Amino acid sequence: MKVKAAVLQEMGRPTPYAKSKPIIIEELELAPPHDDEVLVKLLYAGLCHSDLSVINASRPRPTPMALGHEAVGRIQQAGKNVDNVQVGDIVSCVFVPSCGTCDSCRTGRPATCTTGAKANGAGLLLCGQSHLSRTTQVNKPNDSKMIHHLLGVAAFSTYSVMNKNSVVKIDPSIPPQYAAVFGCAVITGVGAVVNTAKIEFGASVAIVGLGGVGFCALLGALAAGASNIIVVDLEQSKLDLAKKLGASHGVLSTKDISLDNLIQSVKQLTQQGRGVDYAFEMAGSGPTLKVAYGITRPGGTTVTAGLPHPETQFSVSQVTITAEERTLKGSYLGSCVPTRDIPRYVQLFKEGRLPVDKLISGIITLDQINEGFDQLDQGKVIRLLLKLHDDEE
């Protein structure tokens, strides 16, 4: 079948993207689903820093590639052996297509599925193939007929084929534009708080970096009963929104302030200036992880869910880990089990306890996607959504 998709031609083009146009909208051929696969009509998809990190080459992936990984859609067709969803179901898309059989999956950690990671790195589905192709050669910098899939989802498309484990059935009663963010921002941010860190009621928390994931970590911390929640960001408008949502303090980071001074500014807001029980790094850079570690109290836990360039290094005084009994943890996909956690978070949204609707900055069309990533790159938005069909609300 013919689909319209946003295709990244090559990584690393300069900003502004509205001018360099790394992404073009193409009509592609989409092969039908194989066994264990589903055809999804995409309704809304979120613009995420994980997409941006591929565009700017911080997270190298093969090109040309159909982008997008955070989305909501409707099942249009199901291949053989698909038993978790059926035609007509509304589903949240998940960017780790867990195989269900590797050691990680069998021990309850599908976010670290080795088979899924291999397929994602190659830009293919779990079956080892791409289902997207150009019908003719084109005169573009990368004119390969085969189009790779980003993270097994390729959500910036009108339709996409995915492995059955890349979708989770959700309550169809919630508006699809809000449902779109549950498969990445929500499970990554909330999951980092409740699954990876497992914060205690009343624990003090700091969040460094207020993108979509950072804001969802804030919502998760509030829902889990954290106290004295401190947020750190470069944009005052984001700090203001965070305080409206329930953050206790907002600390503005500027180019003029040193990391050491920023750390001290945050610690002054904590009990006896010792730091927070849990600090979450959500910006994906070495300096922000240094800040998060620096504002964590002795005996506390630092969690990073950011994805910097693979060559980014982080150094720490080893003695602080031992003598201060520090914990430093990574969190991918919020250490979640998608089939367990996404329905839980959707229910919390319905109850008003995870107001993710407050994080939507606007809705754009496929033709505006380069401009949308300029806004994300400049830190001016939290979550922009793509509306992929005019006939869907």
N, C-alpha and C positions, 0 to 999 in steps of 0.2 A: 504494500500500500504506500501511497505518497504521504509524506509528512513534512511539516515546516519545522526547522530546527535552527538554533543558534550555534554556529560552528566556529570554534577557535582555530584560526589558520596557523598561527605561530605564536609562541610565547615571547614575552619580553619586549613587545612594542612600547614606545614611550607614551606617557600621558601628555595631554588629555586623550582618552580613548575615543572621545567624540571625533577627534581629528585623525588619529592613527588607525582607528577601526580594526582592532584585532579580531573582532567577532563579526561575522556576516550571517545573514539569514538566508538559508538555502532550502530548496525543496529536495528531499532525500527519499530514497527507497528504504522502507522498513520491512524486513522479512518477518513472517509470522512466528509466533512463539513455538519453541520446541517443547519436549516433555519437561515438566517442572518449571515452566515459564508462563508468564501472563502478559497480555497486551493491556496497557493502561492508557486511558484518555486523561491527559494531564489537565488539571483545572487551574491551579495556581502554583507558582514556584517562587521560592525566596532567593534573593541575591545574597550570597554568603561570602565571608572572607576566604573560605576554602576554595571557592571558584576563583576569587581574585588572586589567590596565591598561585594558581595555575596560569592565569593570564599574565602575571608579572614575573613568572618563572621561579618563584620562591619554592614551589612544589612541582618539580618537573614531571610532565606527563607526555605521552606520545601524542602527536598531532597529525592531521586535523582531528579535532575532538568535539563531540556534541556535549556542551556544558550543562550544568545543573544537577543538583543532588537532593535538594530540600523541597519537597512538593507534596501535594495531595492530588489524588485522581480517582477515576472510576474504572473498575475492571470491565473490559470490553470482551475479552476472550481468555480462556484458560486452557493450557495444554494438559496432556495426560499427567497423572500423578499429582495434580494440584489439589490439595485437600484443605488448605487454610483459608481460601477465599473462593468466591464464586462470582459469576457475571452480575454486575450491578452493584457490588460492594464498593463503598467509599474506603480508600486506603491511604495511609501515610507511607511515604517512601523512606527507606532506610539505606544509608550509604555504605554499609558493610554487608555484602550478601553472604551471610554465614552459611557454611556447608553443612553443619550439623554433625559432622563425623570426626573432625580433627580433635586433637587434645584440648584446645581452647574451648571449642564448642561443647565437648563432652563434659567439661568441668565447669560449665555455666558461665563462660566468658566469651560469648560470641563476638564481642567488639574486637577481639584480638585473633579472629579466625585466620589461620595462615593461608588457607585456600582462597578465601575472599580477598585477602591482602595481595596475593599474587595476581589474581584476576584484575583487581583495581589498578595495580601498578602497570599492568599491560594494556589497560584501557579496554578490557574485554568483559564479557559476561562470564558467569561461572562455568558455562559450557565450553569456554575457551575460544569463543568466536565473537565477532561483531555482527550485529543484525542491521546496521546502517550502512548505506553506500550511496555514492553519487551515480546517477544514471549515465552520465557522460563525463569525460575529462574536462576540467575547467582551467582556464588560464589564470591561476592564482599562485601565490608563493608556495603553497603546498597543495598540489592538485591530485593527491592520492584518491582513488575511488573509494577505498575503505575509510569509514569514519569511526573513530574510537568512541566508546561510551565513558563518560566521567562517572567513576565510582559505582558502576553497574546500574545507573539510573538514567542519565542523560535527560534531565527533567526540563530543560529549556526547549522542549519540543511539544508539538501538539499531541503526539502519541509516542509511546516508547514501549519496548519489550524488556522485561526484567525477570530475574529469577524469582520464584515464589517467596523466597526468604528475604527479598528486598522490599516486601510490602506487608503492612500490618492493617488488618481491618479495624476501622474506628467507628464511633458513633456518628451516624449521618446527620444528626440533628444540629451539630455545631456548624457555623458558617465556614465554607471551604477556605476562604481567605485567611482565617485564623488557624484552621487545621493544617495549613501548609507548613507551619514552622515547627510542628511537633517532632518531625523525623530528624532534625538536626539541632537547631538552636535550643529547643526545650529539653530534649533528652541529654544533650551534651552539657548544658548549663545546670539544669536541675540535678541531673545524674551525678555531676562532679561533687555536688554538695551532699546528696543523700546516699549515693552508692559508693563513690570513691572515698570521700572524707568521712562519711557517716557522722555528721556533726551532732552534738548533744543539744538538747533543749537548753537555751540560755547561753550557749557558747558565743564568744565574740568572733566576728568575721570581717575580713577585708577582701574586696574584689578590685583587682587592678585591670582595667580595660573594660569599657562599657560598650561593646558591640552587642549584637543580638544574643550571643552566648553569655556574655558578662551580665546582661540584664536578666537573662533567665536564671543565672546563678543567684542573682539578688532575689528574684521571686521565690526560688527554691529555699534560700536561707530564711526568708520571711515565713514561708509556709512551715518550715521545720522548727520555728521558734527561736531563731538566733537573736542575740541582743547586741547592741552597739555595732551595727553594721556600717563599715566605712567603705566608701567607694572612691576610686582614683581614676581620673581620666584627663585627657587633653582638652575636652570640650565642656565649657561651663553649662551649655544647654542640656547635656546629658546628665551632668551632676544634678541639675535642677529637677529633671524628670525623676531621677533615682530617689531624690529626697521626697518628692511627691508620692512615690510608690511605697516609701517606708524606710529608706536608708536613714541612718542616724546622722552621718556626717559625709560631706563631699570634699575631697581634696583635689585642687586643680594642679595638674602637672604642666609646667611651662618649659620652654627651651632655656630659660634663664636659671632654672633651679637645678642644682646638682642632685644626683641620685641619693647621696648621703643626706643632704638636707631634706629631700622629699621623704626619705625613710623616717627621719626624726620628726617631721611634721605629722606623719601618720601616727607614730608611736606616742606622741604627746596626747593623742585622743584616746589612749587606752589606759587601763588601770595601772597605776604606778609607772606608766611609760614603758611597760615591758613588752608590748606588742599584743597581737591578737592570737586567739586559739587556733584559728584556721585562716590562711590567706590563699586566695585563688588568683592565679595568673591567667588572664583570658585574652591577652593581646598578641601573643606569639612572637616575642622578641627576647633577646638575652637581657637587655636592661630591665624590662618589666619583670622578668623572673628574679633578677637580683633584688628589685624592690620588694616583691612578694616574699622572698626568703628573708629579707632584712627586717620586715615588719612582723614576722612570726615570732612569738614568744618562745623562750626555752620550754621544751616539752611539747611544743605545738606542731602543727602539720601545714606544710605548703603543698598545694596542688596546682599543677599546670595542665591546662587543656589547650594551650596555644600551639600552633604549628608553624614554627619559624623555618627558614631555609635550612636544608639538611646540614650545611656547613657551620651553622651557628653553634658556638660553644658556650657552656656555662661553667664557671669555676666557683668553688666554694671552699672555705676553710674546713678541712676535714674534721678538725677537732671540735667544731661547733656541733657537728652531727652526733659525735660521741658524748662529749662533756655536757651538752645541753639537751641530749636525747631528742634531737630533731627528727622529723619525718618529712621526706620529700617524695611526692608521688606524682605519677603521670595519670591522666584520665583521658581515655579515648572513647567517644560515643557515650560519655557519661558512665562508663563501666556498666552499661545497662543490658538488660535482656529485653529487646524491643517489644516482644509479644506480651510481656508482663508489664513493662513500665509505661508504654505509650497510652494504653487504655486508662491506667491510673491517673496519668497527668491530664488526659482529656476530661476525666471526671472532676478533677480538682479545678480545671478551668470552668466547667459547667457550674460548679459550686461557688465561683467567684474568688477562689483561693490562689489561682495562677492566672492573673489578668494579662495574658499574652497579647490581647487585642490592643493594649496600650503601647505596644512596641512596633506597630505597623506604621511606617513613615509615609507610605504612599503606594499606589498601584500604577504600573506602567505596562506598555505593550512590548512585544519582541523587537519592534523597530526602534525602540528607545533604549535598548540594552546597553550599548556602549556608554551612553550618557549616564545610565543608572550606575554602572561600575565606576564612573568618575566620582559620583556622589559618595559611593561607599568608600572609595580610596581616600577621599578628602575627609572622611569621618563625620559627614554631615547628616547621615541617616543611620537608623538602627536596623530596620528591615524594610527593604523595598520588595514588593511582590510583582511578579509577572502574571498578568491574566492571559491565559493561553487560548481561550475560546470566547468569542463574543456572545454565544448563545447560552452561557452558563453564568449563574449568579455567584 
